[in-house]
Amino acid sequence: MAIFELRRDKALLENAIKEASDFIDIVTFQFTSENIVKLLVKKAIQGVRIRIITLPEDSYRDVSERKKITELYNFLTSKDIELNRCIWEVGVPELTETSLSGEQTEGGGNKWYALHGKFVVTDKKAFALSTNFTDEKQLEVYLLYDDKDIIKDFRKKFDKIKDLFCSKQEILPGSLYFQLPTGVQQEIKTLYERTKRINVKDYPPEVSPDAEIIKGFFLSPFEGRARIFLNNMIDQAEEFIYLSTERLFDDQIVKKLLSKAYMTDIPMKILTGHPRAVRQNPAKAEKMVEDLMAAGVEFAIIDDVHAKFWITEKYICVGSSNIGK
C-alpha cells in the first residue's frame, strides 16, 4: 500500500517513529525538532536501533543556534543513537546566495553542503518526504510505503549514503573520494589536510550518470541526475504536467516547459512559493512566472509551500529537489 499526502503537520512522521519496533534510519537536511528528538530517545530506550545522517552544526547561519544543535546532537548520541554528520560540500557557494553557513568571518566560510535528501525507513514503513526534522510548519509532501521489498530498498540507500559520505577511511570520511578522478582526489585531499573541509566542485560523469526514468528509488545524482528525470517526465507527458516546488528559478526547465506549452494543449499547473523569495534574482524569477502564465501555465502561489513533487499521467516523483540549478 502507498499513501500520498500533502499536509502542514508532522503526524505521519511522528506516527512512523512511534510504530517502529526494530530500527529507524533517517536522512535529513536539518534536524532541530526537540519533539522528534524526544520520540527517538524514547524508542532508543525501548531498544530500537536508530541511525541518522544529517548536516553538521555550521550549516546553520545563527551561531547561537549552532550551540543548541550541538547539545541536541550530543543528547542523541548519549542515548546510543548513531548520528553521522555529512561534512561533504559540493559546488561553488560563492556563486549563489543560498548557502546558509554564513560569511568567511563566521568561521569556516561559505559552504554548500552536499546532503539535501530527506527520507525515513523503519521496520514497518518507508517514505520519501520534503520536510526537514524541524518544528517549522510548512506545506509538505509525504509518500509512504509499507511494502517489505521497498523497505529493504530504502535501507540499502541509507547504507549507500552513509558509505559515500560518512564511512571511516584512511584519508578522509566517505568512499566517494575513491570514485573521483585522480586530479580531483588531490584537490580534495589538499583542502582537507589544510582545513578539514571536503569540497568537490562538481560531480563528474563517472559518478553522476544519465538514467532513464523508471519506477524506483534513486539517489541523485549518483543514480541519475534529477534534472534528467524531470526533462524525461516533461517530454513523455501527454495528458497533464503538475509540478510543486519551493522555488522556481531555472532557465533550462522554464524553456522546456514553455516549448511544451506552445507545442501542445495539455494542462500544466505549478504550485510554488512567491518569486520574490528567490534570493538570487527575484525580478528574474517573477519574469519566469509571467512568461509561463502567458503560455497558459496555471500557477498557485503559496508562501509556505515546501513540498517538492512532479506528477504526470505516467509518473509521480517525490524528492528533495527544487526546480533550480
Phi, psi and chi 1 to 4 in degrees:
 res  aa     phi    psi   chi1   chi2   chi3   chi4
   1 MET       -  141.4 -178.3 -179.5   71.5      -
   2 ALA  -123.3  144.6      -      -      -      -
   3 ILE  -125.9  129.6  -62.7  174.5      -      -
   4 PHE  -119.7  122.2  173.2   79.5      -      -
   5 GLU  -143.2  146.6  -74.4 -164.1   23.0      -
   6 LEU  -107.9  131.8  -73.2  167.2      -      -
   7 ARG  -161.8  163.2   53.1 -165.1  -53.9  151.4
   8 ARG  -105.8   -0.2  -73.7 -174.9  169.6   87.5
   9 ASP  -109.4  175.8   60.7   44.9      -      -
  10 LYS  -111.8   28.8  -69.0 -177.6  169.5   57.3
  11 ALA   -60.3  -41.8      -      -      -      -
  12 LEU   -63.5  -41.8  -68.0  175.4      -      -
  13 LEU   -66.2  -46.6  173.3   57.5      -      -
  14 GLU   -63.8  -40.3  -67.4  168.7   -6.5      -
  15 ASN   -65.0  -38.2  -70.8  -21.3      -      -
  16 ALA   -63.2  -39.3      -      -      -      -
  17 ILE   -64.9  -44.6  -66.6  172.5      -      -
  18 LYS   -63.6  -34.3  -67.5  175.0 -177.1  176.7
  19 GLU   -78.7  -21.0  -67.3  171.5   -1.4      -
  20 ALA   -63.3  139.2      -      -      -      -
  21 SER  -126.3   -8.6   59.1      -      -      -
  22 ASP  -125.3  -56.0 -174.9   12.8      -      -
  23 PHE  -148.4  158.2   67.3   85.6      -      -
  24 ILE  -139.9  121.4  -57.2  171.4      -      -
  25 ASP  -115.1  130.9  -69.4  -22.5      -      -
  26 ILE  -129.7  130.8  -64.7  168.1      -      -
  27 VAL  -118.1  123.8  175.2      -      -      -
  28 THR  -149.9  144.1 -179.1      -      -      -
  29 PHE   -68.2  -47.2  176.0   62.8      -      -
  30 GLN  -127.9  149.6  -67.5 -176.6  -39.0      -
  31 PHE  -144.6   96.8 -159.7  136.7      -      -
  32 THR  -133.3   -1.8   61.9      -      -      -
  33 SER   -76.1  112.8  172.4      -      -      -
  34 GLU   -67.3  -31.4  -66.3 -177.3    6.7      -
  35 ASN   -64.5  -44.7 -177.9   51.5      -      -
  36 ILE   -68.0  -36.4  -66.3  177.1      -      -
  37 VAL   -59.7  -43.6  166.5      -      -      -
  38 LYS   -61.5  -41.4  -69.7  176.9 -177.1  176.7
  39 LEU   -63.2  -42.6  -70.0  175.1      -      -
  40 LEU   -67.0  -42.2  -69.5  173.0      -      -
  41 VAL   -62.2  -40.0  167.5      -      -      -
  42 LYS   -61.3  -41.7 -176.6  176.6 -179.0 -179.9
  43 LYS   -68.5  -37.9  -60.2  -54.0  -67.8 -171.2
  44 ALA   -62.7  -40.1      -      -      -      -
  45 ILE   -63.3  -30.5  -67.9  172.1      -      -
  46 GLN   -79.4   -3.1  -66.0  171.7   -2.0      -
  47 GLY   101.1    5.2      -      -      -      -
  48 VAL   -76.1  130.5  175.9      -      -      -
  49 ARG   -80.1  126.9 -176.5 -169.8  177.8 -165.7
  50 ILE  -124.3  130.3  -59.6  171.8      -      -
  51 ARG  -126.9  138.5  -58.3 -174.7  -63.4  171.5
  52 ILE  -132.1  137.8  -59.5  168.6      -      -
  53 ILE  -121.2  123.6  -58.4  174.6      -      -
  54 THR  -151.8 -173.6 -170.9      -      -      -
  55 LEU   -90.2  157.7  -65.5 -174.3      -      -
  56 PRO   -72.3  171.2   26.3  -34.0      -      -
  57 GLU   -61.4  -33.6  -68.8   86.2  -27.0      -
  58 ASP   -78.9    8.2   71.6  -12.3      -      -
  59 SER   -77.0   -8.3   62.0      -      -      -
  60 TYR  -100.2  131.3  -61.4   87.2      -      -
  61 ARG   -65.2  -42.9 -175.6 -173.5  -63.0  -84.7
  62 ASP   -72.0  118.0 -170.2  -30.0      -      -
  63 VAL   -63.5  -38.2  175.9      -      -      -
  64 SER   -65.8  -31.2   61.9      -      -      -
  65 GLU   -67.0  -33.9 -175.8   80.5   -2.3      -
  66 ARG   -62.9  -38.2  -65.0  175.3 -168.2  172.9
  67 LYS   -62.8  -41.4 -178.2  178.9  178.9 -178.6
  68 LYS   -63.2  -41.7  174.7 -175.1  173.0 -176.7
  69 ILE   -65.4  -40.2  -58.5  -55.4      -      -
  70 THR   -60.0  -43.5  -63.0      -      -      -
  71 GLU   -63.0  -40.1  -67.8  173.5   -7.4      -
  72 LEU   -65.4  -45.5 -176.1  149.4      -      -
  73 TYR   -60.7  -44.4  -73.9    1.0      -      -
  74 ASN   -63.3  -36.3  -70.4  -18.7      -      -
  75 PHE   -64.1  -42.5  179.3   57.2      -      -
  76 LEU   -62.3  -48.1  -73.4  167.4      -      -
  77 THR   -68.2  -27.4   55.5      -      -      -
  78 SER   -67.9  -16.8   72.3      -      -      -
  79 LYS  -102.0   22.5  -57.4  -58.6  179.9 -178.8
  80 ASP    64.4   28.4  -66.7  -34.9      -      -
  81 ILE   -92.5  127.3  -66.9  174.0      -      -
  82 GLU   -78.2  120.0  178.2 -173.1  -47.6      -
  83 LEU  -122.0  119.6 -169.6  141.0      -      -
  84 ASN  -107.6  124.0  -58.2  -83.9      -      -
  85 ARG   -92.5  121.6  -65.9  169.6  173.9   85.0
  86 CYS   -87.4  105.5  176.3      -      -      -
  87 ILE   -97.1    1.1   67.4  171.5      -      -
  88 TRP   -64.7  136.8  -81.2   75.7      -      -
  89 GLU  -113.3  151.6  -54.9  165.2   38.9      -
  90 VAL  -137.8  143.4   63.4      -      -      -
  91 GLY    87.6 -169.8      -      -      -      -
  92 VAL  -123.6   92.0 -174.9      -      -      -
  93 PRO   -63.1  -20.9   20.1  -31.3      -      -
  94 GLU   -62.1  -18.4  -70.0   79.6    4.7      -
  95 LEU   -88.9    0.9  -58.5 -179.8      -      -
  96 THR  -141.2  161.7  179.6      -      -      -
  97 GLU  -104.7   16.4  -64.8 -178.8   14.1      -
  98 THR   -92.4   -6.5   59.9      -      -      -
  99 SER   -65.8  136.8  173.8      -      -      -
 100 LEU  -106.2    7.2  -62.2  178.8      -      -
 101 SER   -89.7   -2.9   63.3      -      -      -
 102 GLY    96.2 -179.8      -      -      -      -
 103 GLU   -84.9  172.0  -58.4  -60.6  -31.8      -
 104 GLN   -55.9  -36.5  -70.3  -78.3   -6.8      -
 105 THR   -70.7  -11.4   56.3      -      -      -
 106 GLU   -95.8   11.8  -66.1 -179.0   -6.0      -
 107 GLY    95.8  113.2      -      -      -      -
 108 GLY    89.8  -23.5      -      -      -      -
 109 GLY    79.6  176.3      -      -      -      -
 110 ASN   -59.4  136.2  -69.6  -40.0      -      -
 111 LYS  -137.6  146.2  -61.4  178.2 -178.5  179.0
 112 TRP  -127.9   96.2 -159.2   -4.7      -      -
 113 TYR   -72.1  147.7  -78.2  109.9      -      -
 114 ALA   -73.0  -28.0      -      -      -      -
 115 LEU   -85.3  119.7  179.5   70.6      -      -
 116 HIS  -133.3   -4.5 -168.6 -116.6      -      -
 117 GLY   -70.2  155.9      -      -      -      -
 118 LYS  -140.6  115.0  -61.0  112.3  177.5  173.7
 119 PHE  -157.6  159.6   67.9   88.6      -      -
 120 VAL  -135.5  140.5  178.9      -      -      -
 121 VAL  -139.4  132.1   55.4      -      -      -
 122 THR  -124.5 -179.2   75.3      -      -      -
 123 ASP   -69.0   -9.6   49.4  -73.6      -      -
 124 LYS  -120.3  -22.8  -66.0 -178.1  174.3   62.1
 125 LYS  -140.0  153.0  -64.9  -87.4  174.1   58.6
 126 ALA  -136.4  131.9      -      -      -      -
 127 PHE  -152.4  143.2   52.2  107.3      -      -
 128 ALA   -91.6  144.4      -      -      -      -
 129 LEU  -153.7  164.8   64.9  167.0      -      -
 130 SER  -101.7  -14.5   61.1      -      -      -
 131 THR   -77.8  146.8 -171.2      -      -      -
 132 ASN   -86.6  167.3  -69.9  -59.4      -      -
 133 PHE   -87.5   66.4  -80.9   54.0      -      -
 134 THR  -127.5  172.7   68.5      -      -      -
 135 ASP   -90.2    2.6  -68.5  -36.1      -      -
 136 GLU   -67.8  135.1 -167.6  171.8    8.8      -
 137 LYS  -104.2  111.7  -67.6 -176.0  178.2  180.0
 138 GLN  -134.4  168.7  -63.2  174.4  -61.2      -
 139 LEU   -75.5  114.1 -175.8   62.2      -      -
 140 GLU  -120.6  165.5  -52.7  -78.7    6.3      -
 141 VAL  -120.7  143.6   62.2      -      -      -
 142 TYR  -132.7  134.4  -63.5   81.3      -      -
 143 LEU  -127.2  106.8 -177.8   59.1      -      -
 144 LEU  -109.4  145.0  -70.7   83.7      -      -
 145 TYR  -131.9  151.4  -63.2   94.0      -      -
 146 ASP  -122.5   15.7   57.7    8.3      -      -
 147 ASP   -75.8  129.9 -179.1  -83.8      -      -
 148 LYS   -62.8  -38.5  -69.5 -176.7  178.9  179.5
 149 ASP   -66.6  -38.5  -70.8  -25.5      -      -
 150 ILE   -68.2  -38.8  -65.7  177.2      -      -
 151 ILE   -58.8  -43.7  -72.2  173.4      -      -
 152 LYS   -62.2  -40.6  -71.9 -179.3 -178.3  177.8
 153 ASP   -65.2  -43.9 -168.5   27.9      -      -
 154 PHE   -60.9  -40.3  -90.8   62.3      -      -
 155 ARG   -66.5  -36.6 -149.6  161.5 -167.0 -138.7
 156 LYS   -62.1  -37.9  -72.5  179.5 -178.3  177.7
 157 LYS   -66.9  -39.5  -56.3  -62.0 -176.8 -179.5
 158 PHE   -58.3  -47.7 -179.9   95.6      -      -
 159 ASP   -61.5  -36.3  -69.5  -23.6      -      -
 160 LYS   -67.3  -43.8 -177.5  171.5 -178.2  176.2
 161 ILE   -62.5  -43.6  -68.3  175.9      -      -
 162 LYS   -60.8  -42.7 -179.6 -179.4  174.7 -178.4
 163 ASP   -66.5  -44.7  177.9   63.7      -      -
 164 LEU   -62.2  -42.1  -76.3  170.4      -      -
 165 PHE  -111.2  -26.6  -67.7  118.0      -      -
 166 CYS  -122.8  -10.0  -53.0      -      -      -
 167 SER   -66.9  148.9   59.1      -      -      -
 168 LYS   -74.2  126.9  -68.7 -177.5  179.4 -179.8
 169 GLN  -131.7  165.4  -53.1  -70.5  -24.3      -
 170 GLU   -67.5  -33.8  -68.9 -174.9    8.0      -
 171 ILE   -94.1  -52.5  -60.7  175.0      -      -
 172 LEU  -159.6  166.7   45.8   76.0      -      -
 173 PRO   -64.8  137.6  -18.3   30.9      -      -
 174 GLY    99.7  132.2      -      -      -      -
 175 SER   -76.5  -11.9   67.4      -      -      -
 176 LEU   -55.6  -35.9  175.6   60.5      -      -
 177 TYR   -49.6  -42.9  172.6   84.0      -      -
 178 PHE   -77.9   -8.9  -60.3  101.3      -      -
 179 GLN   -94.9   -3.2  -59.4  178.5   34.7      -
 180 LEU   -93.1  155.7  -61.0  171.1      -      -
 181 PRO   -58.4  154.2  -23.3   33.3      -      -
 182 THR   -55.8  -43.3  -56.0      -      -      -
 183 GLY   -62.5  -40.4      -      -      -      -
 184 VAL   -68.1  -39.3  176.7      -      -      -
 185 GLN   -57.4  -43.8  -74.5 -176.7   -2.4      -
 186 GLN   -64.8  -40.9 -172.1   57.4   50.5      -
 187 GLU   -61.7  -45.4  -71.0  179.3    6.9      -
 188 ILE   -64.5  -44.2  -68.4  174.5      -      -
 189 LYS   -62.5  -43.4 -178.2 -179.0  177.7 -177.8
 190 THR   -62.5  -45.2  -59.5      -      -      -
 191 LEU   -63.1  -42.1  178.1   66.5      -      -
 192 TYR   -65.8  -41.4 -176.0   72.0      -      -
 193 GLU   -64.7  -31.0  -70.1  173.6  -15.6      -
 194 ARG   -85.9  -36.1 -168.5  175.1   72.5 -112.5
 195 THR  -129.1   -8.4   67.3      -      -      -
 196 LYS    65.4   16.5  -65.8  -56.1  177.7 -175.8
 197 ARG   -98.6  149.6  -68.3  174.0   60.3  176.0
 198 ILE  -123.5  114.3  -52.2  173.5      -      -
 199 ASN  -132.4  127.6  178.0  -91.3      -      -
 200 VAL  -112.9  123.2   54.6      -      -      -
 201 LYS   -63.6  -35.6  -65.0  -64.7 -172.4  -64.1
 202 ASP  -160.0  151.4 -169.7   15.1      -      -
 203 TYR   -80.8  119.8  -67.0  122.1      -      -
 204 PRO   -70.7  164.8   26.0  -33.4      -      -
 205 PRO   -56.4  -27.5  -24.4   33.6      -      -
 206 GLU   -59.4  -30.1  -65.6   92.5  -35.3      -
 207 VAL  -115.3   -0.8  -61.7      -      -      -
 208 SER  -135.2   71.3   56.4      -      -      -
 209 PRO   -75.6  158.8   32.3  -37.8      -      -
 210 ASP   -71.1  149.3  -70.6  -14.6      -      -
 211 ALA  -150.4  143.1      -      -      -      -
 212 GLU   -72.9  145.2  -70.2  -65.1  -38.0      -
 213 ILE   -79.1  123.4 -175.0  165.8      -      -
 214 ILE  -139.4  171.4   57.8  173.5      -      -
 215 LYS   -64.8  130.3 -178.2  179.6  178.3 -179.2
 216 GLY   159.1 -175.4      -      -      -      -
 217 PHE  -119.0  120.0  179.4   30.8      -      -
 218 PHE  -120.4  138.5  -63.5   85.7      -      -
 219 LEU   -93.7  113.2  -63.5 -179.3      -      -
 220 SER   -95.0  135.5  176.1      -      -      -
 221 PRO   -98.0    7.4   37.8  -36.8      -      -
 222 PHE   -70.9  -21.1  -53.1  108.5      -      -
 223 GLU  -121.9   25.8  -63.1  168.7  -15.2      -
 224 GLY   127.3  135.9      -      -      -      -
 225 ARG   -77.4  136.5  -70.2 -179.8  177.2  -97.5
 226 ALA   -57.7  -36.1      -      -      -      -
 227 ARG   -59.7  -40.2  176.2  178.5  -59.1  -84.0
 228 ILE   -67.1  -40.8  -58.1  -59.9      -      -
 229 PHE   -60.2  -45.5  -70.1  137.4      -      -
 230 LEU   -65.9  -41.4  179.7   53.1      -      -
 231 ASN   -58.1  -43.9  -76.8  -20.9      -      -
 232 ASN   -63.6  -41.0  -72.2  -19.6      -      -
 233 MET   -61.9  -43.7  -73.8 -176.6   69.0      -
 234 ILE   -64.3  -45.2  -66.1  170.4      -      -
 235 ASP   -62.6  -39.4  -71.5  -20.6      -      -
 236 GLN   -83.8  -15.8  -64.6  176.0   27.7      -
 237 ALA   -64.5  133.8      -      -      -      -
 238 GLU  -123.9  -15.8  -62.0  175.8  -14.3      -
 239 GLU  -118.0  -38.9  -63.2  179.4   15.9      -
 240 PHE  -167.3  159.6   63.1   87.0      -      -
 241 ILE  -136.0  118.5  -60.8  172.3      -      -
 242 TYR  -120.0  126.6  -64.3  163.6      -      -
 243 LEU  -126.8  138.3  -53.1  176.0      -      -
 244 SER  -126.5  131.4  177.2      -      -      -
 245 THR  -153.6  141.8  179.1      -      -      -
 246 GLU   -61.6  -42.7 -178.8 -174.3    9.7      -
 247 ARG  -131.2  144.8  -66.4 -175.7  -58.7  -85.4
 248 LEU  -120.8  106.6  175.5   63.5      -      -
 249 PHE  -157.8   76.4 -169.3   67.1      -      -
 250 ASP  -153.1  105.9 -168.5  -57.1      -      -
 251 ASP   -56.8  -45.3  -58.7  -88.7      -      -
 252 GLN   -65.9  -45.2  -65.7  174.6   -6.7      -
 253 ILE   -67.5  -39.8  -62.9  -61.8      -      -
 254 VAL   -61.2  -42.8  168.0      -      -      -
 255 LYS   -61.9  -40.3  -72.8  178.2 -178.7  177.4
 256 LYS   -65.9  -40.8  178.1  169.9  -80.4  -69.7
 257 LEU   -66.3  -39.8  -69.6  169.8      -      -
 258 LEU   -62.4  -43.9  -74.8  171.2      -      -
 259 SER   -61.0  -43.3  176.3      -      -      -
 260 LYS   -63.9  -40.6 -170.7   79.8  171.5 -175.7
 261 ALA   -65.8  -39.5      -      -      -      -
 262 TYR   -79.9  -23.9  -75.0  121.5      -      -
 263 MET   -94.2  -14.8  -66.0  179.4   65.1      -
 264 THR  -134.9  172.5   70.0      -      -      -
 265 ASP  -117.7   22.3   58.4   -2.4      -      -
 266 ILE   -74.0  144.9   67.7  171.8      -      -
 267 PRO   -63.2  136.0  -18.6   30.6      -      -
 268 MET  -132.3  126.0  -61.9  169.9   61.0      -
 269 LYS  -132.0  141.5  -59.4 -177.7 -179.9 -176.2
 270 ILE  -130.5  129.7  -63.3  176.7      -      -
 271 LEU  -108.1  122.4  171.6   64.3      -      -
 272 THR  -155.2  169.8 -172.1      -      -      -
 273 GLY   -78.2  173.0      -      -      -      -
 274 HIS   -68.7  134.3 -158.0  -72.3      -      -
 275 PRO   -59.8  -21.9   16.9  -30.0      -      -
 276 ARG   -63.1  -19.9  -75.0 -163.1  -59.4  -95.7
 277 ALA   -82.7   -5.7      -      -      -      -
 278 VAL   -77.0  107.1  176.5      -      -      -
 279 ARG   -69.6  -30.3  -73.9  173.5  -73.4 -175.6
 280 GLN   -62.3  -46.7  -65.9   97.3  -38.8      -
 281 ASN  -164.6   84.9 -169.0  -30.1      -      -
 282 PRO   -61.4  -34.2   16.9  -29.0      -      -
 283 ALA   -64.9  -41.7      -      -      -      -
 284 LYS   -67.1  -38.6 -176.6  176.2  179.8  179.5
 285 ALA   -63.0  -40.6      -      -      -      -
 286 GLU   -63.8  -38.4  -72.0 -174.4  -13.9      -
 287 LYS   -63.6  -37.9 -178.6   65.4  163.8   52.5
 288 MET   -60.9  -45.2  -69.6  180.0 -179.8      -
 289 VAL   -63.0  -44.1  172.7      -      -      -
 290 GLU   -61.3  -42.6  -68.5  170.0   -1.1      -
 291 ASP   -64.5  -41.5  -70.6  -14.1      -      -
 292 LEU   -67.5  -40.4  -73.3  166.3      -      -
 293 MET   -64.5  -38.2  -69.6 -179.3   68.6      -
 294 ALA   -63.5  -25.6      -      -      -      -
 295 ALA   -88.5    1.9      -      -      -      -
 296 GLY    99.4    4.0      -      -      -      -
 297 VAL   -76.4  131.1  178.6      -      -      -
 298 GLU   -87.4  143.9  -64.5 -177.0   40.0      -
 299 PHE  -126.2  145.6  -88.2   82.7      -      -
 300 ALA  -125.8  119.0      -      -      -      -
 301 ILE   -99.3  115.2  -54.3  -64.8      -      -
 302 ILE  -127.0  117.1  -60.0  179.3      -      -
 303 ASP   -60.9  -32.9  -72.2  -24.9      -      -
 304 ASP   -99.2   17.2   73.4  -20.0      -      -
 305 VAL   -70.6  130.3   64.1      -      -      -
 306 HIS  -129.6   -2.5 -168.0 -109.5      -      -
 307 ALA   -70.1  136.4      -      -      -      -
 308 LYS  -124.6  107.0  -65.9  108.0 -174.2 -126.0
 309 PHE  -156.1  154.6   62.3   91.5      -      -
 310 TRP  -128.4  135.4  -44.9  -34.8      -      -
 311 ILE  -133.8  131.3  -53.5  177.3      -      -
 312 THR  -129.6 -178.5   70.4      -      -      -
 313 GLU   -68.8  -13.2   77.5  -79.7   -1.7      -
 314 LYS  -100.5  -32.0  -64.6 -178.6  175.0   67.2
 315 TYR  -141.9  156.0  -60.5  103.8      -      -
 316 ILE  -126.5  127.8  177.1  167.2      -      -
 317 CYS  -123.2  120.5  177.8      -      -      -
 318 VAL  -114.4  130.2  171.0      -      -      -
 319 GLY  -160.6 -161.2      -      -      -      -
 320 SER  -108.6    0.9   61.3      -      -      -
 321 SER   -79.9  128.1  -63.1      -      -      -
 322 ASN   -81.4  163.6  -72.3  -59.5      -      -
 323 ILE   -88.7   80.6  -58.5 -179.0      -      -
 324 GLY  -160.4  158.5      -      -      -      -
 325 LYS   -75.6      -  -66.5 -177.4  179.5  178.3
